[in-house]
Amino acid sequence: MSQITTLIRNFLPQSLLKSIRPVYNWFRSRVRTFRRARMEKLSLNHLISDLRAADIVEGDIVMVHSAMSRVGNIDGGAETIINSFVRAVEPSGTVMMPAYGSADDVLVSMKTDEYIDLQTQKSYMGKITEVFRTYPGVVRSSHPFSSICALGQDVKIMLSDHPNNPNVCHASSPMGRIVEHDAKIIGIGVTIAVGMAVSHFLEDTDETFPIAVHTPAFEAKYIDANGESVTRDVIRFDPKASITRIGSPNTEWINDSLTRHFTKLGIMKHFQYGNADSWVMNARPVFVELKRLAEKGITIYLTKDQWLEMNDGDASIDSW
């Protein structure tokens, strides 16, 4: 399915892609549901045991990225997956998940006066994050297209300062707090690309970052999760720069290279969660290493051609 998805993205016009996406998503969901139903059903206790084996313990702050289709046939579905993380870190821990939307949607809403409402705006980051968004007690940070949801002991510390700066990942943003508190970033059935969001904190706070990745600030109006109307400046990541960013189409080289690199350093530790190949990384060493790499011109935007040009045609990453 992933190869078909790549072909579709590469060869069909964006206008056509947008029109067929609902049908494609419906079909993909049905295929995944059929496949999961044929697997052995896994329990909450099974998933908690998997997290314990990965050293996820009471008191941890965890930022969870996930692909439900990879986990398997879970008794209770997304709610059980969420409960496994809550149970693993309670009572003094905190569970965080992305609830990202679209900067383009925000810009459109400014023209139509139909403003983004974070009380109802769905997460674009998969079913688990969307179920978590409406989970009892969950709080959503105030950002029109890059909000974070959290539940637990440190919600206020992790989320409350998100609207205090136009950048998405400023020093007191959720990502800044994740690095400050050395939270555990967890990937369930997803690539290291999502874990490299720590780079955005580096990009937003380090003036020596080697490439420009932001567009000018623009005024955004939206409704926050408390129902309050917010008008403020925001800065988005430049869509042109994002073409070669890890996780975008045709960026497998940097994805695979950074996976090998962080695994070799012992920062990225792999484990099994249900049926999903998964990993965990502490945020602070990720940030420190990304900063060191950026000083050498190695970023999450680096293409293989650029690397070869920098190194006289040598494709090896051993020198990183």
N, C-alpha and C positions, 0 to 999 in steps of 0.2 A: 504493500500500500504506500510506503514512504517513497519508493521509486516512482510510482505513478504520480504522487503528489508533486514531486520535484519536476517531472516532465510537464505537468499541467501548469505549474507556476512559471516555468521557463519559456513556454511556447504560446500560451494564450494571452491575448490583450487583457490589461487590467480591468477594462470596462466589462468584458465578458466574464472574467473571473468573479467580479462582484455580483453579477446577475445569477451565476450558477452556484455560488458558494452555499446558499441555504440547502439546495438539493443535494450537493455533494456532502455537506455535513450530516444531513439526515441519513444518507446512504451509509456513510462511514460509521455513524453511531450504531446503525442496525447490524452491520457486519461485526463490529466489536462486541456488541451485546450477545450475538449468536456465538462468537468464539468463547467468551467468558462463561456462558452457560454450560459449555461442554467441559470446563475445567473442574477440578476438585474444589469444593467450597472451603474457604479459609475463615477462621474465627478471629474475634477480637484478641483473644489471648495469644493466638499464633502471631499476630502482627506486633503486639507488645513485646513478645519474646524476640522478634527480629530486631526491634529497636534497642532492646537491652543488649543484644549481641553487638550492636553498633555503638555501644557506650552512650546511648541517650538515657539520661538519668534525671531524677527529681531535681528541680531547680534550674535546669537548662533553659536558655532562651533559644528557640529554634525557628529558623526561617525555612519554610517547606515549599519546595517546587515539586510538581507532581504530574504524572500522566496516568489517569485512572485505568486506561485500557491496558497498561502494562502490569498492573498489580495482580490481576486475576479475578476469580469468582469469589467475591467477599460477601460473607453473610452480613447483610445490613448495608452494603454498598458504601457510598461516600461517607455517610455518617459514622460507620464503623472505623473507617480510615482516620477520620478526624478524631474520634474518641481514642484511638490508639496513641496518638500524639499527646492529647490532653492527659490521658492516664499516665503516660510515660514520664511527664515532667511535673505533674501536680504534686503538692499544692502550691509550691513556690515558684514554678516555672512559667514560661510564657510561650505560646504558639503563635507564629506569624505566618501569613500567606499573602502573596500579591493579589491585588484586585484591579489590575491595570485595565484601562480603557483605551481610547484613541485620541491623540491630540487633534487629528483631523476632525473627529466628531465634535470636539470642543469649538473649533473654528467655525464649523457649520452652524452650531447652536448659537453662536454669537450673531450670525446673520439672520436667523429665524426667530430669535427670542425664545426658543424652546430649550432652556438651559439644562445642562447636565445636572441630574439630581442624584447625589450619592446615597440617598435613602433607598433608591430603587435601581440605580444603574448597575447592570450585571457585570461581573468580572469576565474579561476576555481570556482568562488564564486556565480554563478547563473546569470540569464539573466539580472537582473537589473544592476548588477555591470559591466557586459560586455557592455551593452548599455551606461552606464555612462562613461566607459573607452574611448569611441569614441565621447562623447558629446562635442559640441563646447566649447573650453576654458578650458577643463579639463587637469590637469597636473598629471603626474605619477611619483612617487618617484623612485629613482635609487636603486633597489634591484632585484637580478635575480629571486627570488622565493617568496618574501614577500613584494611586492610593494603595495603602497597605492595611490589611485587617489583622487584628490581634486579639488574643484571649489569654488572661492570666495575670500574674502578680505585677508585671512591669509595663502594662499597657500604656499608662500615662507617660512614663519616661520615654518609651519607644516611639510613640505616635504624636504627642500633643504639639510638638514644635514644627510639624511638617509645613504649615502655611507661612512660616516666618521668614522665608527667603524665596526668591523667584526660581532658583534652581531646584531640580527634582531631588538631588542627592547631596544637599548642603550638609554642613557639619552636624547640625542638630536634627536632620531628617531621619526617618526610620533607618535608612541605609547607614547614615553616619552613626546612629546609636548601635546598630548591629556590629559595626567595626569597633566602636568604643567599648562595648560590653563583651566583645569576643564571642558573639552568638555562633551557634552551629548552623551552617547552611547545609540543607539536606536536599538531595535530588532523588526523587523516586521515579525511576523509569525514564529519566530525562538526561540530556547531555550536560557537560560542564558549562555550556554556554550560559545557562541561567545563573550559575554560581559566579560567573564573571561580571555580574551586575555590580559587584564591589568596585569594579573599574570606574563606574559612573561617579562614585564618591571621590575617587582620585581625580577624575576629569573636572569635577565641580569645585574642588578645593585646592588643587595644585596648579599654580600658574605656569609651571615648567612642563606640563603635559605636552608631548611633542606635536600633536595635531589639534586643529580646531574642530570641535564636534557639536557646537551649539548654534542655534539661530538667535536672532535678537529677541528680547523679551516682548511679549504682547499681553494686552489686557484680557483677562478671562473672567467671566461671570458664571457662577454655578451655585447649586444648593448643596451645603455640606451634609454630613450624616446626621447632624442634629436638627436639620431643617432650616438652618440659617442661610440667608443669602450672602454670598461672598463675592467681592470684586477685588481682584488683585492682579499684579503682573506675574507671569510665569515664563519660564524658558524651556524650550523643548530641545531634544537632541536632533541635529540636522539630518533629515531623511537622506540627503546626498552622502553624507559621511557614513550613514548606517548601512549603505549598500554592501560594504565589505566587513561590517561588524560581525563578530562571531554569533552564530545562530541564524544569520540571514542565508538565503539560498546560495549555494556554491561556496560556502566558507568551511567546508569539511577539514581543510588543511590546518587552519588555526585551531579548530575545535580539537582535532586529534593530537596536534602538537602540544597544546596546553594540557590536555588530559594526561599524556605521557609525562610531561614535565612535572605537574603537580603530584602525580602518583609517585614518580621517582623520588621527589623530595620528601614524601611521606605526609604531605599536607592533605592530599585527597585519599581518603580511605574508602574502600569499596565493601559493600555488604548486600545481602539479599533481603528484600522486603516483599513478602508474598512471593509472587513470580517475577518481580521487577528487579533488574540489575540497578543497584542504587549506590549512592555515595554520600559522604559527609565531610565537610571541611570547616575548620574554625576560621572565622572571618578575619581576625587580625593578621595571622600569618599570610593569608591570601592577599590582603591589602599590602603588606610589606613587600611581598614578592612581586606583585604587579607594579609597585612603585619602582623597584629595582630594575625590572624589565623595561619599563617605560623610559628610564634614564638611558637605556641602550637602544632605544627606538623600537622596542618590541611591545606592541599593544594588541588589544583584541580586534583591531582593525587591519592588522598586518596580513597581506596576501603572500602567497608562496613566491610569486614573481618579485615582489618587493624584497623578500628575504634573500632570494637568490642574487638579486642585484646588490644588496648590502654585503654579501659574503662571497662574491666572485664565483657564483654558480654552485656553491656548496650547500646542499639541501639539509645537512645534518643540523640538529638542534642541540647537540651535546654541549655546545659552548654557552647555552643560555645560562 
